[in-house]
Amino acid sequence: MLKLSIITLFLGQTRNRFLQYGAPVGTEEVLGFAGETEGCDGVELRYPADFSDVRILREALQRNALSVSAINFGSVRNDRWLRGAWTSENAADRREAVDDFKRAIDLSAELGAYRVTNCPLNDGFDYPFEMDYVRALDYAAQCYAEVAAHNPEVKVCIEYKISEPRVRSLLGNAGETLAFCQMVGADNLGVTMDTGHAMFANENSAASAAMLARAGKLFYVHLNDNDGRADWDLTPGSVHTWEFIELFYFLKKLGYDDWFTFDIVPKEHDARAVFTHAAKITNKLKDVADRIDDPKMDELLIARNPTVVQSYLHDLV
């Protein structure tokens, strides 16, 4: 069975540009929902949203037998950093964001998670000549280097996304994010690969995972699906069934044996039912991947005949 967790955001009230789903729910109730979800044993906590009272948070985690897969540092906030947290031309904005990130790192170590992930969504641009890309990269590198140095035992993970809310994110795909991590040069700075973001960036998740893992930078995986036209946050396998089977097959070969966290928006449906189904179908996809005979697949991959490969794969199901 896979180690599956849920981002707490999606167990409470969610919204998009047009609609709001559900009623506001406190952290204790959210963790209660997570504890009632079959097949998921962990949560990815949001910072700062879930940390208004750390004592109550700890008690709720223990009460619901939940582990913490990661802390998600929110650098996109309504009240600050509107021109980007890590690439802002305002040094005070960057300093505030770095110092706040350090607090999230301290909490991660305190909770025994030792992983903080961040999706720098607002660090990007909408128009030509809106951003000095060289200076923006230097600013971001300085910020992430300081953050990573704060506690080398904590993994700092950058979750890339090609766009939204900016027309183009500064770090939009696996290759850009890997190059950036190598530019910074911190051993504990790596990548969160969100499968939906990979598809949105026209990537193959297994291929991206292989590149990141071979570079020693695949630190964490988010699971969701979409049709490639937008980041719809659907259940894994609802669109890219074979691609998820391929991903699990190669992650096993690459030795990834860590958390998989659902980044799925239940919308108007009961979140517990949605994530229970997601856990069930995700483990089924992994089971199909595990049926693949490694020596047989090695032969097929060397031959590179897709007709023969597809025939073999369909015989498995």
N, C-alpha and C positions, 0 to 999 in steps of 0.2 A: 504493500500500500504506500502511496505517495504521502509525503509530509505536506499537507495542504492547509493554507491559512486564508483569511479574508481581510481585506482592507476595511477598517471599521467605518469609514465614510459611507460605504454602500449598505450598511445595516440600519441606517437611520434615514433622515430626510435627504433627498437628493433633488437636484434641479438642473435644467439646461437653459438654453436661451429663451425657451417658450413656456415650459411647464415646470411645476413643482410637484414632487411625488412624496406622499406620506407626511406625517406630522413630525415636529421636532422631537428627538429622542436623546436622552442623556447618556453619558458614557456607560454607567452601570447597566442600563437597560440594553444598550447595544451589545455589551459583553454577555448579557444574559441570552440575547438572540444567538450570538456566536456559539455559546455553550450548548444550545438546543439544535444546532445544525449538525446533522450526521455526516461524518467523514472529514470534518475540518477540526483540527486540534490546536490551531493557532490563529493569531490576529496580527496584522500590521497596524500599529497604532499611529495616529496622526499627532504630530506636534505642530502647534501648541494645543490643538482642540481637545485632545484626550487627557491633558495633564494639568487640569485646574486643581486637582487634589490627588497627589501621588499615592497617599496612604489608601484612599478609597479605591483608586485604580488597582493597586496591588491586591487588595482584598477581593475585588471583583474578578480579577484574573485567577486568583487561587480558588475562589468559590466555584468558578465555572470550568476549572481544570484546563486553562488555556495557557499555551506558551506564546511568547512574543517572537515572531519571525523577523521583525524589523521595526524601526521607527521611521515614519515618513515625514521628513522635514518639509513643511510647506513654505516655499519661497514665493508663492503667488498669493497675495493677500489683498483684500479690498482697501485696507487703510495705509499701505506703504509699498515701496519698491515697485511702483507702477511703471517705471522705465527699466525694470530689471533689477534683480538683487545682486548678481555677480558681475554685471557689465555696466552698471549705472555709472554715469560720469560724475556722480556725486559720491565722493569718498566716504562721507558719513553714512550713506545708504549701505555701501559695501561693508563698512566696519560693523554696522548694526546687524547685518545679515550673518556675517562670520561669527560674531559673538553669540548670536542666538543659536546658530548651528552647533557651536561648542556646548551649549547647554543641553541640546538634544543628544549629543554624543555622550555627555556625562550620564544622562538618564538611561541611555541605551546600555551602558556598562553596568549601571546600578540595577537594571532589570535583567541582566544576563543575556541580552539579545546580541550585543556587539556588532550591530549592523544598523546603519542609518542610510536611507535611500532618499534621493532628491530628484525631482523632475523639474529642471529649470525652464519652465514653460514660457515665462515672460521675458526671458533673455534671448532676444532675437530682433527681427526688424520686419517692417511692412513695406517699405519703399526703398528704391535705390538711393544711395547717398544719405540714408538715415543713420547709419552706424559706421564708425571706424572699426572694421573687422579686426585689424591688427591690435589696436588698443583694447578692444573688447576681449579678445583672446588672452591678452596679457593680464587684464584685470581679473578675468575668471580664473586663470591659472594661479595667480597670487592668492585669490580667495580659497580655492580648493586645496592648495598646498598648505596653507595655514590651518585649515579645517582638518585635513588628514594628519597633520603633525600633532594635533592636540592630544590624540590618544592612538598610537599606532596599532593597538590591539583591536580597535573598532574599524570595521570595514565601512568605507564611505562609497556609496554606489550612485552613479549618475544614470538616471533613466532618460534615455533620449526619446524625442518625438519630433517628427518632421515639421509640424505646424500646430497652431492653436494654443493660446489665443493670438500669437503672432502669425503673420503670413508665412514666415520662415524662421524656425528656431536656429539658434547658433549651433547647437549640437543636435542634428536632426536624424542621424542614422548611426548604425553600428560602427562603420569605418571612421566617421568623424569623431565619435566619442572615444573610440580606442586610440586614435591618434592624439587626441587631447590628453587622455590619461598618460600616455607615454611621454608627452611633452612636459606634463607636470612632474612625472617621475616618482611619485609616492607609491610604495609597495601596497599600501592599504586603500588606494583609490582605484576603483574598478567600475563595472557597468551592471546596471539592472537591465536585462533584456525583457521588455514587455512584448509579448508575441503580437498583440494587436498593433502596437506602434511599429513593429518590424514589417507587418503586412501593409500598413498604411504608407510606409516608406518604400514599398515595392521590394521588400526583402523576402527571402526564404528563411524562416526561423532556424531551421537546422543548420543551414550554411552560416548564418550569422553567429549562432552559438558555437560552431566549430572554430570560427576565426577568433572569437573572443576567448574561448577556452584555451586554444593553442597559445594565445598571448598571455595567458594567466590572468585574464581580466573579467571572466564571467563569474560575477559574484552573487547573482540573484536572478530569479525568473518570475515575472508576472504572467498570468494566463488569462487570455480573452481572445475573442475572434471578431472579425469584421469582413466586409466585402471589398476592402481595399480603397473604397471611396471616402471613408471617414472612420473615425475611431469610435465604433458603435458599442464596444464593450459587451459583446455577446458571449454566450457559453462556448467554451472550447469545443471545436469539432462541428459546430453548427454550420459552418461554411467550409472550412479547410480541414476536413476529416483526415485525409491521408497525410497532409502536412504535419498535423499533430502527432500522428503515429510515427512519422519520420523523425520528428523532433525528439520524442521520447527514446526512440531507438539510438539516435546519435548521442543524446545526453548520457545514456547508459555507457556507451563506448568511451565517452569523454570523462567519465567518472564523476559526473555531477550527482551528488546525493544530498541535496539540501532542500530548503523550503521552496514550494511553488505557491504563489499567492494569487488568489482570484481578484482580478480588477474588472468586475462585472457589475453593470448597473441593472438592478431588478425592475426599475421603473415602478409601475403600479402593482406589481405582483409581490406576494409575501417573500421577503428576503430569505427566510429560513428554508422555504421550499426551493427557491431558486438555487441557493448554494448547496443544499443537499443533493439536488439533481446534478449540479455542476461537479461535485465531488464524485458522484457515482459514474457519470459519463467519462470524466477524466481518467479515473482508474480503469475503466473499460478500454479506453484508447491505449493506456499504458500496457494493459494485458495483451492487446493485439501486438504491440511492439515487442513484448517479451516472447511471443510465439515465434518470432523470426529466428531462424537458425543462422547463427553468426557465420560459420564457414560457408553455408549456402549463399548468404547475402554477399559475402566477400567475393565469391565467384561471379555472382550476377553483376556486382558493381564494377568489377574488372572488365567484364564483357560489355557493359554499358548498352544493353539492348532493352529499351523500355517496355517493349511488348512482352518479353519473357518475364521481366520483373513484375509487371502489373498482373500477369497471369498467376505468378507465384503468390503475390500479396492477396489477391482475391480468393485464392484457395484457402487462405488462413481464416477467412471469415465466412 
